[in-house]
Amino acid sequence: MITADLKGKKALVTGAASGIGLATAELLARMGAKVAINDLARSERLPKEVERLRSTGVDVIAAPGDVGDAKDAARMVETAAAAMGGLDYLVNNAGTPGTDRPIPPSDLERQDEAFWQKLLSVNLIGPFRCVRAAAPHLKKSRGAIVNTASISAFGRGGSSSVYCMTKAGLVSMTKELARGLAPEVRVNAIAPGLVQGSNWQCRWTEDEVDSDVANIPLQRPGKIEDYAEAIFYLCAGAPYITGVTLMVDGGLSI
Ligand SMILES: NC(=O)c1ccc[n+]([C@@H]2O[C@H](COP(=O)([O-])OP(=O)(O)OC[C@H]3O[C@@H](n4cnc5c(N)ncnc54)[C@H](O)[C@@H]3O)[C@@H](O)[C@H]2O)c1
């Protein structure tokens, strides 16, 4: 486990009442940062997790809001930055598969206009909305952005083709914003493979998971803490890295 002294740093992590986002918020807070934990206002986990983390002595606040809603996303970022007195790190982690079971690429009927709009708005425009609102704060602090993409962005399939395309867009956005916000702000992404320990809405059968694990050189799914550590590194370390999407998949994509 790598460590850093993040006292005085302020972070906002979206989609952080659960899974990779929660593990990231917890890690940044344990290293001394003040962390705003975003999730949907209707999330029952959000107040519970904020309370649980506070009881361990770390400095976290709730930042409820929907990144899939333009006004709400901007309001949420502004409120969080004002409450913390600035922003050093933005982790764009909120995402949705929009389906409980994988949709095969051949099923065009289920990948309709409404499905496209939902996934685009949460997975792709959502991060851009948060960046737009956070950019002045991040430029001032010479901060960093990390986006949670997915190995599904690179052609090996995922919960649906639309999901894969939104994550491919996020990989491209990472490069565009790295140019657009340089030299003050570094912008990177991680591409998780199999995730163990999150509450991801889309479920694969045990057989499907087993056959994927059999193809992972490191022979296990990634824990949420594995992903959090990679995000932490790209936020708090990595001073000469920008525009990169780091594959964090135990070697699955090779
Ligand atoms: N689980 C996987 O298989 C997998 C694989 C690769 C990438 N990812 C990506 O990792 C990220 C985290 O997923 P996870 O596996 O930790 O799942 P998770 O479901 O445990 O966490 C996602 C969180 O995002 C929140 N969220 C959803 N829509 C939101 C919105 N509009 N505004 C704010 N919050 C919202 C959810 O309420 C949830 O708490 C996502 O971006 C996902 O696309 C997941």
The ligand as an SDF file (V2000), in Angstrom:
LIG
                    3D

 44 48  0  0  0  0  0  0  0  0999 V2000
  -18.5390   -3.1490  -11.5280 N   0  0  0  0  0  0  0  0  0  0  0  0
  -17.9600   -3.3330  -12.7070 C   0  0  0  0  0  0  0  0  0  0  0  0
  -18.0040   -4.4330  -13.2810 O   0  0  0  0  0  0  0  0  0  0  0  0
  -17.2050   -2.2040  -13.3610 C   0  0  0  0  0  0  0  0  0  0  0  0
  -16.2350   -2.5120  -14.3310 C   0  0  0  0  0  0  0  0  0  0  0  0
  -15.5570   -1.4590  -14.9470 C   0  0  0  0  0  0  0  0  0  0  0  0
  -15.8470   -0.1460  -14.6100 C   0  0  0  0  0  0  0  0  0  0  0  0
  -16.7940    0.1200  -13.6660 N   0  0  0  0  0  0  0  0  0  0  0  0
  -17.0620    1.5270  -13.3640 C   0  0  0  0  0  0  0  0  0  0  0  0
  -16.6980    1.7740  -12.0170 O   0  0  0  0  0  0  0  0  0  0  0  0
  -17.4830    2.8550  -11.4910 C   0  0  0  0  0  0  0  0  0  0  0  0
  -17.9890    2.4680  -10.1080 C   0  0  0  0  0  0  0  0  0  0  0  0
  -18.7790    1.3120  -10.1900 O   0  0  0  0  0  0  0  0  0  0  0  0
  -18.8720    0.2150   -9.0020 P   0  0  0  0  0  0  0  0  0  0  0  0
  -18.5440   -1.1150   -9.5870 O   0  0  0  0  0  0  0  0  0  0  0  0
  -18.1260    0.6990   -7.8130 O   0  0  0  0  0  0  0  0  0  0  0  0
  -20.4570    0.1970   -8.7790 O   0  0  0  0  0  0  0  0  0  0  0  0
  -21.4330    0.6860   -7.5820 P   0  0  0  0  0  0  0  0  0  0  0  0
  -22.8080    0.4830   -8.1260 O   0  0  0  0  0  0  0  0  0  0  0  0
  -21.0630   -0.0230   -6.3190 O   0  0  0  0  0  0  0  0  0  0  0  0
  -21.1360    2.2420   -7.4360 O   0  0  0  0  0  0  0  0  0  0  0  0
  -21.6230    3.2090   -8.3330 C   0  0  0  0  0  0  0  0  0  0  0  0
  -22.2520    4.3400   -7.5380 C   0  0  0  0  0  0  0  0  0  0  0  0
  -22.6050    5.3750   -8.4490 O   0  0  0  0  0  0  0  0  0  0  0  0
  -23.8410    5.9300   -8.0130 C   0  0  0  0  0  0  0  0  0  0  0  0
  -24.5010    6.6240   -9.1150 N   0  0  0  0  0  0  0  0  0  0  0  0
  -25.1600    6.0670  -10.1830 C   0  0  0  0  0  0  0  0  0  0  0  0
  -25.6790    7.0240  -10.9550 N   0  0  0  0  0  0  0  0  0  0  0  0
  -25.3560    8.2140  -10.3730 C   0  0  0  0  0  0  0  0  0  0  0  0
  -25.6340    9.5610  -10.7060 C   0  0  0  0  0  0  0  0  0  0  0  0
  -26.3630    9.8720  -11.7930 N   0  0  0  0  0  0  0  0  0  0  0  0
  -25.1650   10.5500   -9.8970 N   0  0  0  0  0  0  0  0  0  0  0  0
  -24.4310   10.2440   -8.7940 C   0  0  0  0  0  0  0  0  0  0  0  0
  -24.1490    8.9680   -8.4160 N   0  0  0  0  0  0  0  0  0  0  0  0
  -24.6180    7.9690   -9.2120 C   0  0  0  0  0  0  0  0  0  0  0  0
  -24.6250    4.7180   -7.5350 C   0  0  0  0  0  0  0  0  0  0  0  0
  -25.7150    5.0880   -6.6990 O   0  0  0  0  0  0  0  0  0  0  0  0
  -23.5450    3.9110   -6.8200 C   0  0  0  0  0  0  0  0  0  0  0  0
  -23.4690    4.2280   -5.4410 O   0  0  0  0  0  0  0  0  0  0  0  0
  -18.5650    3.1370  -12.5350 C   0  0  0  0  0  0  0  0  0  0  0  0
  -18.2150    4.2730  -13.2940 O   0  0  0  0  0  0  0  0  0  0  0  0
  -18.5290    1.8990  -13.4290 C   0  0  0  0  0  0  0  0  0  0  0  0
  -18.9540    2.2020  -14.7480 O   0  0  0  0  0  0  0  0  0  0  0  0
  -17.4560   -0.8740  -13.0240 C   0  0  0  0  0  0  0  0  0  0  0  0
  1  2  1  0
  2  3  2  0
  2  4  1  0
  4  5  1  0
  4 44  2  0
  5  6  2  0
  6  7  1  0
  7  8  2  0
  8  9  1  0
  8 44  1  0
  9 10  1  0
  9 42  1  0
 10 11  1  0
 11 12  1  0
 11 40  1  0
 12 13  1  0
 13 14  1  0
 14 15  2  0
 14 16  1  0
 14 17  1  0
 17 18  1  0
 18 19  2  0
 18 20  1  0
 18 21  1  0
 21 22  1  0
 22 23  1  0
 23 24  1  0
 23 38  1  0
 24 25  1  0
 25 26  1  0
 25 36  1  0
 26 27  1  0
 26 35  1  0
 27 28  2  0
 28 29  1  0
 29 30  1  0
 29 35  2  0
 30 31  1  0
 30 32  2  0
 32 33  1  0
 33 34  2  0
 34 35  1  0
 36 37  1  0
 36 38  1  0
 38 39  1  0
 40 41  1  0
 40 42  1  0
 42 43  1  0
M  CHG  2   8   1  16  -1
M  END
$$$$
